[in-house]
Amino acid sequence: MFSVSALFSINYIVSKLAMHEFAPLSFAWLRVFGAAILLNLIVPGIGFTRADAWRIALFALLGVVLNQTLFLTGLSLTTAHVASILITTIPIFTLLVAIATRLERATATKVFGIALALGGALLVIGGEGIEGLKEGFIGALLIVGNCLAYGIYLVISKPVVTRLSAGRVVSRMFAAGAIMMLPISLPALSREHWSEIPRNAWIGLAIVIIGPTVAAYLINAWTLKFAESSLVAAYTYVQPVLTTILAWIFLGEQVRPIIGLAALMIFSGVALTASPSPRSRGEGGRRPDEGP
């Protein structure tokens, strides 16, 4: 789990640097396209019924297309440490959707945790606006939109992923996502000056595809077979801490006090919602915990 958190943390830094050369939507499509090729070579996404194929197409729209376009565009507009803090709200949005669809029971503790974490997210967004950082404000909003889309994906995909092979489902998702993202990314791709993109940017793209995308997913899928939900929840907090340290070293980012307060609110809210309800105690359920 630490390896997965480290790979996701590296993703923020490398992606941020690479998008100095690539347009965000170009980078997003190249990441998805490259990951689709590798994942389908490792675990071919074939053998689905027509009904399941349509379901997976919906998962691709939420978990790949919206996830990647909103996340990488948002990351290009805001700081890496702000993005990593906001990403920890994914379990909050997942729980909100699960409660709305009556898959989870709302308890006083969970409702308070949701309110606290969402208050922290709003504080981050408001803090970006107060500082007069228009781009940062928009970037934070896009990251929150990414978290909502991914939370919906986690809830609605669980029955299908449980019934089918997770590897096959995700391989097909990335393949479908690459096709669905192409019209969105095509204008950015057509404007790229490909011959002027330096080697370091291409190396950064390769690192993001191989490490934080393909390797992180495969490691995460394996560890979730054995990790207790409490351990998974604990590692939720490792990613923003590592990212903040790396962003300070490599990007020169400084954490403002208001962001520190917002992070404390979000982390506390996630911790409260991660506590098992009386009905689920001892069941050993596992919370999906994938990064961007």
DRENVEX-380472 format. One record per residue (C-alpha): residue in three letters; x, y, z negated. Coordinates in nm, 3 decimals. Layout:
<nodes>
NODE   type      east     north        up
NODE    ALA         X         Y         Z
...
</nodes>
This chain:
<nodes>
NODE   type      east     north        up
NODE    MET     0.000     0.000     0.000
NODE    PHE     0.291     0.236    -0.068
NODE    SER     0.430     0.158     0.279
NODE    VAL     0.093     0.247     0.434
NODE    SER     0.077     0.572     0.236
NODE    ALA     0.434     0.656     0.339
NODE    LEU     0.354     0.593     0.707
NODE    PHE     0.042     0.809     0.689
NODE    SER     0.242     1.085     0.517
NODE    ILE     0.509     1.073     0.787
NODE    ASN     0.228     1.101     1.042
NODE    TYR     0.141     1.455     0.927
NODE    ILE     0.497     1.578     0.959
NODE    VAL     0.587     1.410     1.288
NODE    SER     0.252     1.498     1.449
NODE    LYS     0.283     1.859     1.337
NODE    LEU     0.631     1.885     1.489
NODE    ALA     0.539     1.703     1.811
NODE    MET     0.236     1.927     1.866
NODE    HIS     0.474     2.220     1.901
NODE    GLU     0.535     2.071     2.247
NODE    PHE     0.214     1.878     2.321
NODE    ALA    -0.135     2.030     2.321
NODE    PRO    -0.335     1.870     2.035
NODE    LEU    -0.587     1.701     2.266
NODE    SER    -0.308     1.568     2.491
NODE    PHE    -0.128     1.430     2.186
NODE    ALA    -0.453     1.277     2.054
NODE    TRP    -0.527     1.094     2.379
NODE    LEU    -0.169     0.970     2.424
NODE    ARG    -0.173     0.839     2.066
NODE    VAL    -0.500     0.650     2.118
NODE    PHE    -0.397     0.521     2.462
NODE    GLY    -0.061     0.397     2.337
NODE    ALA    -0.216     0.235     2.029
NODE    ALA    -0.483     0.070     2.247
NODE    ILE    -0.215    -0.095     2.462
NODE    LEU    -0.013    -0.223     2.165
NODE    LEU    -0.315    -0.341     1.962
NODE    ASN    -0.465    -0.527     2.258
NODE    LEU    -0.130    -0.697     2.324
NODE    ILE    -0.116    -0.808     1.958
NODE    VAL    -0.487    -0.884     1.904
NODE    PRO    -0.689    -0.880     2.228
NODE    GLY    -1.029    -0.715     2.181
NODE    ILE    -1.229    -0.962     2.389
NODE    GLY    -1.514    -1.211     2.349
NODE    PHE    -1.796    -0.985     2.224
NODE    THR    -2.166    -1.004     2.302
NODE    ARG    -2.320    -0.711     2.487
NODE    ALA    -2.495    -0.593     2.169
NODE    ASP    -2.170    -0.601     1.970
NODE    ALA    -1.986    -0.425     2.253
NODE    TRP    -2.235    -0.135     2.233
NODE    ARG    -2.197    -0.122     1.854
NODE    ILE    -1.819    -0.110     1.888
NODE    ALA    -1.854     0.172     2.142
NODE    LEU    -2.039     0.372     1.874
NODE    PHE    -1.765     0.287     1.623
NODE    ALA    -1.508     0.409     1.877
NODE    LEU    -1.692     0.740     1.915
NODE    LEU    -1.690     0.800     1.538
NODE    GLY    -1.372     0.623     1.424
NODE    VAL    -1.145     0.705     1.719
NODE    VAL    -1.273     0.987     1.941
NODE    LEU    -1.411     1.226     1.677
NODE    ASN    -1.160     1.107     1.419
NODE    GLN    -0.853     1.175     1.633
NODE    THR    -0.969     1.488     1.813
NODE    LEU    -1.091     1.662     1.496
NODE    PHE    -0.796     1.546     1.284
NODE    LEU    -0.513     1.637     1.522
NODE    THR    -0.672     1.964     1.636
NODE    GLY    -0.734     2.054     1.271
NODE    LEU    -0.379     1.956     1.174
NODE    SER    -0.239     2.182     1.448
NODE    LEU    -0.426     2.478     1.296
NODE    THR    -0.365     2.423     0.926
NODE    THR    -0.077     2.304     0.708
NODE    ALA     0.017     1.939     0.664
NODE    HIS    -0.035     1.940     0.286
NODE    VAL    -0.382     2.097     0.316
NODE    ALA    -0.482     1.835     0.575
NODE    SER    -0.354     1.548     0.356
NODE    ILE    -0.545     1.677     0.053
NODE    LEU    -0.870     1.710     0.249
NODE    ILE    -0.831     1.361     0.396
NODE    THR    -0.873     1.216     0.045
NODE    THR    -1.241     1.317     0.068
NODE    ILE    -1.307     1.027     0.309
NODE    PRO    -1.421     0.800     0.020
NODE    ILE    -1.656     1.079    -0.091
NODE    PHE    -1.824     1.104     0.249
NODE    THR    -1.829     0.724     0.273
NODE    LEU    -2.012     0.705    -0.060
NODE    LEU    -2.253     0.983     0.042
NODE    VAL    -2.349     0.793     0.359
NODE    ALA    -2.378     0.466     0.165
NODE    ILE    -2.612     0.632    -0.088
NODE    ALA    -2.815     0.796     0.190
NODE    THR    -2.860     0.457     0.361
NODE    ARG    -2.935     0.289     0.023
NODE    LEU    -2.634     0.063     0.042
NODE    GLU    -2.504     0.210    -0.286
NODE    ARG    -2.686     0.327    -0.597
NODE    ALA    -2.639     0.687    -0.705
NODE    THR    -2.524     0.713    -1.066
NODE    ALA    -2.470     1.029    -1.270
NODE    THR    -2.093     0.970    -1.268
NODE    LYS    -2.079     0.924    -0.892
NODE    VAL    -2.300     1.226    -0.823
NODE    PHE    -2.079     1.441    -1.046
NODE    GLY    -1.766     1.303    -0.876
NODE    ILE    -1.909     1.381    -0.531
NODE    ALA    -2.000     1.735    -0.636
NODE    LEU    -1.657     1.793    -0.791
NODE    ALA    -1.467     1.664    -0.486
NODE    LEU    -1.683     1.855    -0.238
NODE    GLY    -1.638     2.166    -0.452
NODE    GLY    -1.263     2.117    -0.420
NODE    ALA    -1.292     2.079    -0.042
NODE    LEU    -1.496     2.400    -0.022
NODE    LEU    -1.234     2.572    -0.235
NODE    VAL    -0.965     2.470     0.014
NODE    ILE    -1.172     2.602     0.306
NODE    GLY    -1.258     2.921     0.119
NODE    GLY    -0.897     2.967     0.013
NODE    GLU    -0.786     2.955     0.375
NODE    GLY    -1.045     3.221     0.459
NODE    ILE    -0.954     3.442     0.162
NODE    GLU    -0.591     3.437     0.268
NODE    GLY    -0.702     3.569     0.605
NODE    LEU    -0.578     3.258     0.783
NODE    LYS    -0.845     3.227     1.053
NODE    GLU    -0.673     2.933     1.218
NODE    GLY    -0.624     2.761     0.883
NODE    PHE    -0.993     2.811     0.800
NODE    ILE    -1.102     2.653     1.130
NODE    GLY    -0.845     2.375     1.089
NODE    ALA    -0.973     2.290     0.741
NODE    LEU    -1.331     2.276     0.873
NODE    LEU    -1.223     2.039     1.152
NODE    ILE    -1.045     1.812     0.901
NODE    VAL    -1.362     1.796     0.688
NODE    GLY    -1.561     1.712     1.003
NODE    ASN    -1.312     1.434     1.073
NODE    CYS    -1.364     1.296     0.721
NODE    LEU    -1.742     1.296     0.765
NODE    ALA    -1.722     1.115     1.100
NODE    TYR    -1.483     0.857     0.957
NODE    GLY    -1.702     0.807     0.649
NODE    ILE    -2.004     0.732     0.868
NODE    TYR    -1.791     0.492     1.075
NODE    LEU    -1.675     0.301     0.766
NODE    VAL    -2.030     0.247     0.643
NODE    ILE    -2.199     0.146     0.968
NODE    SER    -1.908    -0.070     1.089
NODE    LYS    -1.874    -0.280     0.774
NODE    PRO    -2.136    -0.549     0.865
NODE    VAL    -1.986    -0.597     1.212
NODE    VAL    -1.625    -0.597     1.092
NODE    THR    -1.718    -0.846     0.819
NODE    ARG    -1.886    -1.075     1.073
NODE    LEU    -1.620    -1.045     1.342
NODE    SER    -1.241    -1.023     1.338
NODE    ALA    -1.129    -0.679     1.216
NODE    GLY    -0.828    -0.688     1.449
NODE    ARG    -1.040    -0.762     1.757
NODE    VAL    -1.292    -0.493     1.666
NODE    VAL    -1.026    -0.224     1.619
NODE    SER    -0.843    -0.326     1.938
NODE    ARG    -1.166    -0.287     2.137
NODE    MET    -1.240     0.039     1.955
NODE    PHE    -0.909     0.194     2.060
NODE    ALA    -0.952     0.073     2.418
NODE    ALA    -1.303     0.219     2.436
NODE    GLY    -1.185     0.533     2.257
NODE    ALA    -0.908     0.593     2.512
NODE    ILE    -1.167     0.582     2.793
NODE    MET    -1.417     0.802     2.607
NODE    MET    -1.153     1.059     2.510
NODE    LEU    -1.012     1.100     2.860
NODE    PRO    -1.275     1.351     2.986
NODE    ILE    -1.228     1.555     2.667
NODE    SER    -0.849     1.555     2.691
NODE    LEU    -0.816     1.578     3.070
NODE    PRO    -0.806     1.962     3.088
NODE    ALA    -0.527     1.970     2.828
NODE    LEU    -0.342     1.684     3.000
NODE    SER    -0.364     1.861     3.337
NODE    ARG    -0.210     2.178     3.191
NODE    GLU     0.090     2.005     3.032
NODE    HIS     0.431     2.083     3.177
NODE    TRP     0.546     1.722     3.150
NODE    SER     0.899     1.779     3.275
NODE    GLU     0.959     2.046     3.009
NODE    ILE     0.854     1.832     2.711
NODE    PRO     1.177     1.748     2.521
NODE    ARG     1.286     1.397     2.434
NODE    ASN     1.234     1.458     2.060
NODE    ALA     0.862     1.519     2.118
NODE    TRP     0.827     1.190     2.307
NODE    ILE     1.014     1.012     2.028
NODE    GLY     0.773     1.171     1.779
NODE    LEU     0.476     1.045     1.980
NODE    ALA     0.624     0.693     1.988
NODE    ILE     0.682     0.702     1.611
NODE    VAL     0.319     0.806     1.550
NODE    ILE     0.186     0.528     1.776
NODE    ILE     0.404     0.249     1.639
NODE    GLY     0.418     0.352     1.273
NODE    PRO     0.120     0.545     1.134
NODE    THR    -0.122     0.396     1.389
NODE    VAL    -0.044     0.032     1.478
NODE    ALA     0.188    -0.079     1.195
NODE    ALA    -0.005     0.106     0.924
NODE    TYR    -0.333    -0.050     1.038
NODE    LEU    -0.190    -0.403     1.046
NODE    ILE    -0.022    -0.366     0.705
NODE    ASN    -0.335    -0.208     0.560
NODE    ALA    -0.559    -0.486     0.691
NODE    TRP    -0.330    -0.748     0.536
NODE    THR    -0.293    -0.580     0.195
NODE    LEU    -0.668    -0.518     0.160
NODE    LYS    -0.715    -0.897     0.150
NODE    PHE    -0.530    -0.904    -0.182
NODE    ALA    -0.551    -0.554    -0.335
NODE    GLU    -0.814    -0.473    -0.597
NODE    SER    -1.030    -0.167    -0.530
NODE    SER    -0.876     0.014    -0.829
NODE    LEU    -0.528    -0.026    -0.679
NODE    VAL    -0.647     0.096    -0.338
NODE    ALA    -0.809     0.399    -0.503
NODE    ALA    -0.486     0.477    -0.691
NODE    TYR    -0.284     0.483    -0.369
NODE    THR    -0.531     0.738    -0.227
NODE    TYR    -0.337     0.998    -0.429
NODE    VAL     0.009     0.890    -0.309
NODE    GLN    -0.043     1.021     0.044
NODE    PRO    -0.097     1.393    -0.033
NODE    VAL     0.186     1.394    -0.288
NODE    LEU     0.432     1.243    -0.039
NODE    THR     0.304     1.468     0.239
NODE    THR     0.343     1.782     0.027
NODE    ILE     0.703     1.690    -0.057
NODE    LEU     0.786     1.609     0.307
NODE    ALA     0.610     1.924     0.432
NODE    TRP     0.813     2.135     0.187
NODE    ILE     1.139     1.974     0.305
NODE    PHE     1.081     1.960     0.682
NODE    LEU     0.821     2.230     0.749
NODE    GLY     0.896     2.479     0.472
NODE    GLU     0.535     2.472     0.348
NODE    GLN     0.456     2.620     0.005
NODE    VAL     0.157     2.511    -0.204
NODE    ARG    -0.059     2.803    -0.314
NODE    PRO    -0.216     2.787    -0.665
NODE    ILE    -0.570     2.773    -0.526
NODE    ILE    -0.479     2.465    -0.320
NODE    GLY    -0.333     2.297    -0.631
NODE    LEU    -0.659     2.359    -0.821
NODE    ALA    -0.865     2.229    -0.528
NODE    ALA    -0.648     1.915    -0.507
NODE    LEU    -0.706     1.849    -0.878
NODE    MET    -1.082     1.879    -0.827
NODE    ILE    -1.081     1.646    -0.525
NODE    PHE    -0.859     1.385    -0.691
NODE    SER    -1.073     1.389    -1.006
NODE    GLY    -1.391     1.354    -0.801
NODE    VAL    -1.254     1.062    -0.600
NODE    ALA    -1.139     0.893    -0.923
NODE    LEU    -1.487     0.924    -1.072
NODE    THR    -1.661     0.785    -0.762
NODE    ALA    -1.410     0.498    -0.743
NODE    SER    -1.510     0.371    -1.089
NODE    PRO    -1.733     0.063    -1.052
NODE    SER    -2.100     0.092    -1.134
NODE    PRO    -2.237    -0.144    -1.401
NODE    ARG    -2.398    -0.363    -1.137
NODE    SER    -2.075    -0.407    -0.939
NODE    ARG    -1.834    -0.463    -1.230
NODE    GLY    -1.636    -0.783    -1.193
NODE    GLU    -1.738    -0.836    -0.831
NODE    GLY    -1.390    -0.750    -0.704
NODE    GLY    -1.522    -0.548    -0.411
NODE    ARG    -1.268    -0.365    -0.198
NODE    ARG    -1.296    -0.015    -0.066
NODE    PRO    -1.178     0.041     0.291
NODE    ASP    -0.896     0.292     0.280
NODE    GLU    -0.751     0.387     0.613
NODE    GLY    -0.579     0.709     0.692
NODE    PRO    -0.606     0.937     0.989
</nodes>
